[in-house]
């Protein structure tokens, strides 16, 4: 049987001037029955369209901070250095997938990027803009939980996991400030941050702020998230 082909957004290393990939993203997709393919970073509009037509679904990975100009804000000194080429690649793929209903999963930056492209905003630096005792930047190993999230009643994640609450890992210094109008919150941390969202008007768009790629081997909820993307493909 032909496996669904999932296009995976590459990670970018400024110091090495190189794209790279955490194998956990690919392993999570493979474990769910998909064939993952890491996409190139350099792509014009025609290239993006051609790449998109090859994919049955898309995984928007973690990584660099998104350029604050995309949500109408000045660059904060505490914001990380963005990667404009990555922003452009993801924006092009996302708009095609939104228009044509292609399944999408966002992880960490993926949630933040989707929120921005649909009209939301971010906290550029949580420690200064949303101080909290909740450990949003944990120390390794990353396959263990460090805080809880409450799942929306009747939501997608409750249906996928059969849980009202999840214990999740966490590694991010930015987060959703204003949720985009077309997104629906699916999970919240104890300090009130949106930790997951879906788009009710899209066949399958799910994005989480935590990192199931690190935890799916031991956490059934993480495995269910990857499986849901693949099944919708």
N, C-alpha and C positions, 0 to 999 in steps of 0.2 A: 504494500500500500504506500502511495506517495505521501511523504511527510510534509506538513505545512512549512514553508520557508519563511523564517522570521528575520527581517532586517534589523540589525543591532547597531545603534549609534556608536561610533568609535569614541574612545576616551582620548584626551589630548594632553601631552606632556610638554609644557613650555620649555623646560630646561634642556630636554633632549631633542626638541623640535621634531616630535614624533607622535604618531598615533599609537595607541596600545589598547589592551583589553584585559579585564579581569576574567579569568576562565569561569568563575562562579556564575556569571550571567549566562554564559553559553551552556554550562552544565545544567543550570536550572531549566533552561528551555529544552535541552536534550532529554532530561529526565521526564519531561512532560510530553515527549513524543514529537518534538519539532526539529527541524534542521536550521540552526542559527547561522547567519552569515553577517560578518562584520562589514559595514559599508565604508566606502572611502570618505574622507573628509572634504576633499576638493570636488565640487560639483556645481555646474551652472544649472540654469533652469531646465534645459533640455536633459541634462544628465540626471537631475533629480527625478524628472518624470520617468525616464527609462529605468532607473533604479527602483522606483516605486512600483512599476508594473511587474517587477520580478517577485515582489514580496506579497505573501498572504497576510502578514501582520507586521507590526513594528514594535520594537522595544526601545524606549527612550531611557537611557542609562543615567547614572549620577555623573558628577564631575564639576567643571568650572561653574562659577557664578554666571548667571545670565546678565547681559548688558542692561543696566537700569534704564537706559534710554528707551528700551522696548516697552517699558511701562511708564514713561514720561517723567522719570526722576533723574536728578543729578547724581553723578557717581560719588558715593560715600568713600572716604579714605579707608573704611573698614570692609568695603566690598572687595572681593577677590578679582584678579585680572580676568576679564572675559576672553572668550575665543570667538571672534566675529564669524569666522568660517563655520564653526559648529552651530552657532545661532542661526545662520542662514540656511544651512543644510536641514536642520531640524524644523525650522519654520516652513520651508518648502514642502517637506514630507508630511508634516502635520496638517497643513491646509489641504493637501490632496486627500489624505486619509479622512479628514473631517467631511469633505465634500462627497466622498465615495463610500463612506461607511466601513473602511478597513479597520479591523481590530487593532487596538493600541494598548500597551501597558507602559506606564511611567513609573520610574523608581527615583526617589529623592529629587535630584534636579529635574527629572522627568515631570514630576508633579508641579514643580515651580514653573517650568517652561510652559506646560500646557495651560496653567492658570494665567500666565502673562499673555500668551497668544490669544486667549479668549477674553481678555479685558480685565484681568485681576492684577494685583500688585503684591510685592514681597516686603518682608522685613529684610533689609540688606545685612543686618548684623544682630542676631538675636540677643547676645549678651548685653548689648547697650540699648536696644530698642524694645526688647521684651524680656527683661530680667526674670529669672525663674530658678528655683532649686532643682527643677527637672533636668536630668543629665542628657541634653540633646547631642553632645559630642562625647561619646563614650571612648574608653580605651580598649585596645584589643585584648582578647579575641572578640571578633564582631559577631560570632554565631550564637551569642547568649543575649537574653533580654536585659534591658536596663530601665524600662518604664512601661506602664500600661497605656493602652488606648481604649476608649469607649466606642463601640460600634453603633452606628445609627440603627434605630429600630426599623425593621422591614427593609433594610438596605442590602446591597449586593454582597458586601463582605460578611454580613451575618448569615446570608444564605449560603455562601461558599464555605464558611468555616463552622457554622453551627454554634458560634460563640457570641456572647454579648460583650465580651472584653478580650483583648489580646495582650500578651506581654511581648514587646517588640524591642529590637535593637535600635540604635539611633546614632547617626553621624552626619550632622548638618549644622551650619551656622546661619543659614537663611531659612525662611519659611513663608507660607502664605500669610499675607496681611489682610487683603481684601479678596475674597473668593469671587471668581468670575461669575457673572449672572447665569451663564448656561451650565455651570457645574453645581453638583449637589454634594455637600460634605457627607462623608461616610464614616469618619473616625476623628476623635479629638483626644489630645493628650490632657493630663490632669490640669495643666496650666492654660488650657483653652485654645491651643493651636490646632488648626485643621491638619490632620495627619493622613487623610485619604479623601479622594473625591471620585465621582463618576459623572458622566454626561448623559442624562436621561434621554436625550434626543439622538444619541449615537448608538449603533448596535452593540459595541463594546469598547468603552474607553474607561479604564480604571487606572488610577495613579495613587501610589502610596509614598509617604515620606520616609518610611523605614527601609531596610535592606533585606528583602527575602532571598536575594542571591546568596547571602552568607548563611542563612538559617534554614533553607528549604530542606536540607538533608535530615535535620532533626525536628523541624517544626512543621506539622501537618498544614497549618495555615499558610505558611510560605509556599509549600508545594502546591496547595490549592490555587494560589494566585497565578503561578506559572501555568498550571493546568487549564485554568479558565481562559487565559489568552489563547492557548493552543486549540482548545475545543471550539472557540468561536471562529477560528481560522478554517 
